[in-house]
Each structure stands twice: as structure tokens, then as C-alpha cells.
Amino acid sequence: MAKDNVLVEVNNLTKYFPIGSGGFLRKKVTELKAVDGVTFAVHHGETLGLVGESGSGKTTVGKCVLQLHRPTSGEVSFKGKNLVDLTDKQLRPFRPKLQVIFQDPYESLNPRFTAYDIITEPLRLHHATKTECRNRVKELLDIVGLAPYMAERYPHEFSGGQRQRLGVARALALQPEFIVCDEPLSALDVSIQAQVLNLLDDLQRQFGVAYLFISHDLSVVRHISHRVAVMYLGKIMEIAPRDALYDRPLHPYTQALLSAVPVPDPKV
Ligand SMILES: Nc1ncnc2c1ncn2[C@@H]1O[C@H](COP(=O)(O)OP(=O)(O)OP(=O)(O)O)[C@@H](O)[C@H]1O
């Protein structure tokens, strides 16, 4: 893909977490290399799948891209601007364009807020008027397939799939160009997963939004991604177009990961 089509570029990204050892008087501190020299790009309207086993650093990469974690070193550029260099205040204009959808919508949605409050929170932070908020909520509920009367409901009054739709509506409120989807289907019933996956697919087609789609579910990633990156112990082992990666994995770790996927045919 052409270089000028790049939306997010990550260069040699590292994130080390301090880990203390011994009692508090013995202050020897070592570092956990959660992300260790990761480089990739996400293009406009593209989905990059990020797979790997638990603890390989996927969520930390997502948080570093969004600057929810400040990287230890490396670059994260959005439309050519390195976000790592910016102060929190300088980052503010970029925040609306970079959003996140979490694994467990129940944990990420304030239980004391109605759906209306949840969706309009980011809008109000960006000084939208009451009329703008009302109109946008109506529009967003429609986009994610929820009925207008649901605006008055609280998170516990939604089903799991509906709650994730609410999370998607909130992420879309400020018209983002890039969304980190961090295991967005893992907390949902299998029967509901396909619906939410199709919704994300439709939104990409409609609005041209790009996704970094984090999952340990290789079949879900295969369905939604244009390209796939495989992470292991904080590093990217292989990054390739979806079909090439699944049909002809080059790295032994990718081969091992794919061969560990159960095949639904008992004869195989
Ligand atoms: N805030 C933190 N402080 C210290 N260590 C952390 C922190 N966040 C993550 N880690 C560690 O960094 C490593 C990578 O974690 P991360 O959550 O990014 O992995 P992951 O691939 O997303 O795993 P999972 O699929 O289980 O969510 C893990 O060893 C984790 O314990």
C-alpha cells in the first residue's frame, strides 16, 4: 500500500514496566519489556489484526498508540505527527480522532449513566450544545442498530451485545478515524459475536475508519483483518496480508499459533 495512505505509523515502540524485587528497603527494580521494538503502519480505512497469546503485549501496544500509556521510547505518528512528543494538552485535539472499544462493555460503561449520558459525554467535553447532543444520539443509536427509546436505559438494562453496540456508539461520537478494538467480542456469546463483527465491518465501509483489531481469536481476526501482525513476548514476529499469513505462515511461531487452532472437522 502507498506510503501516503498511512494513517498511523508506529516505529520501534517500546514500553517497559518497572518490577520491584525484594522488600521495599531493597530497592532493586528490574523492567518488564511488555513491548520491545514494535514497528507497523495502519492505513486509512484498513484493519490491522494483532494476534498473540495472553501477555504478549497486544493491549500495551494499543494503549501506547492511543497515548493512554506513554511509551518508553519510539514513535507513534498520526497523519505524520509524532504523538509521543506532545504534552497532554497538545494531545487534546487528536483525542477525538483516536478511540477505543474495550473487551467488556460492562466494565467500561459508567453504571450510573444512561445510554444518552454515555454517548454524549465525549460530545459535551467538546462543547456540543444540547440540540447537537440530542440529534447525534439519535443518529448514533440508529447507526449501531439500537432503538431511540434505549437512550434512557442504564447499562445493566442492555443485553451483552446491545451494551457493546453502546460502546461502539460512544467510540463513534466524535467521528474517529482510528479505533483500537481490544478484544471487542470476547465477552459476548458466540451467536452475538458475528453481529458485532458485521457492525464493525459496516462502519468501516460507511465511514472509512481504520481499526487496530486486537484478539487472541484467530478466526475472528481472519474474518475482519486486511493484514495481520503476530506478537510474541513484546515483539512482532510476522506481519503480512491476511491470506498470505494464514495460508503460508513464514515464522515458526505463527505456524505454531495457527496449528494450535482447533479444526471443526473431526476427521481432520
Ligand atoms: N500497567 C502495567 N504494569 C505492569 N505490568 C504490566 C502493565 N500492563 C501490562 N503489564 C504486563 O505487560 C505484559 C503484556 O501485557 P498486555 O496486557 O499488553 O498483554 P496482552 O497480549 O494484551 O494479553 P491479554 O491477551 O491477556 O490481554 C504482561 O506481562 C503484563 O503483565
The ligand as an SDF file (V2000), in Angstrom:
LIG
                    3D

 31 33  0  0  0  0  0  0  0  0999 V2000
    0.3410   -1.3710   33.9790 N   0  0  0  0  0  0  0  0  0  0  0  0
    1.1640   -2.4130   33.9900 C   0  0  0  0  0  0  0  0  0  0  0  0
    2.1350   -2.5260   34.9170 N   0  0  0  0  0  0  0  0  0  0  0  0
    2.9950   -3.5710   34.9160 C   0  0  0  0  0  0  0  0  0  0  0  0
    2.9740   -4.5750   34.0000 N   0  0  0  0  0  0  0  0  0  0  0  0
    2.0150   -4.5130   33.0570 C   0  0  0  0  0  0  0  0  0  0  0  0
    1.0660   -3.4440   32.9990 C   0  0  0  0  0  0  0  0  0  0  0  0
    0.2350   -3.6640   31.9320 N   0  0  0  0  0  0  0  0  0  0  0  0
    0.6460   -4.8170   31.3700 C   0  0  0  0  0  0  0  0  0  0  0  0
    1.7110   -5.3270   32.0310 N   0  0  0  0  0  0  0  0  0  0  0  0
    2.4360   -6.5550   31.6810 C   0  0  0  0  0  0  0  0  0  0  0  0
    2.8600   -6.4230   30.3370 O   0  0  0  0  0  0  0  0  0  0  0  0
    2.7760   -7.6640   29.6430 C   0  0  0  0  0  0  0  0  0  0  0  0
    1.8980   -7.5030   28.4230 C   0  0  0  0  0  0  0  0  0  0  0  0
    0.5680   -7.2760   28.8540 O   0  0  0  0  0  0  0  0  0  0  0  0
   -0.6330   -6.9880   27.8190 P   0  0  0  0  0  0  0  0  0  0  0  0
   -1.8700   -6.7820   28.6230 O   0  0  0  0  0  0  0  0  0  0  0  0
   -0.2100   -5.9190   26.9000 O   0  0  0  0  0  0  0  0  0  0  0  0
   -0.7020   -8.3780   27.0290 O   0  0  0  0  0  0  0  0  0  0  0  0
   -1.8380   -8.9240   26.0720 P   0  0  0  0  0  0  0  0  0  0  0  0
   -1.1610   -9.5900   24.9280 O   0  0  0  0  0  0  0  0  0  0  0  0
   -2.8200   -7.8470   25.7550 O   0  0  0  0  0  0  0  0  0  0  0  0
   -2.5160  -10.0210   26.9980 O   0  0  0  0  0  0  0  0  0  0  0  0
   -4.0730  -10.4370   27.1270 P   0  0  0  0  0  0  0  0  0  0  0  0
   -4.4390  -11.1000   25.8220 O   0  0  0  0  0  0  0  0  0  0  0  0
   -4.0640  -11.4000   28.2840 O   0  0  0  0  0  0  0  0  0  0  0  0
   -4.8410   -9.1870   27.4140 O   0  0  0  0  0  0  0  0  0  0  0  0
    2.2140   -8.6580   30.6600 C   0  0  0  0  0  0  0  0  0  0  0  0
    3.2940   -9.3920   31.1940 O   0  0  0  0  0  0  0  0  0  0  0  0
    1.5650   -7.7860   31.7050 C   0  0  0  0  0  0  0  0  0  0  0  0
    1.5980   -8.4240   32.9680 O   0  0  0  0  0  0  0  0  0  0  0  0
  1  2  1  0
  2  3  1  0
  2  7  2  0
  3  4  2  0
  4  5  1  0
  5  6  2  0
  6  7  1  0
  6 10  1  0
  7  8  1  0
  8  9  2  0
  9 10  1  0
 10 11  1  0
 11 12  1  0
 11 30  1  0
 12 13  1  0
 13 14  1  0
 13 28  1  0
 14 15  1  0
 15 16  1  0
 16 17  2  0
 16 18  1  0
 16 19  1  0
 19 20  1  0
 20 21  2  0
 20 22  1  0
 20 23  1  0
 23 24  1  0
 24 25  2  0
 24 26  1  0
 24 27  1  0
 28 29  1  0
 28 30  1  0
 30 31  1  0
M  END
$$$$
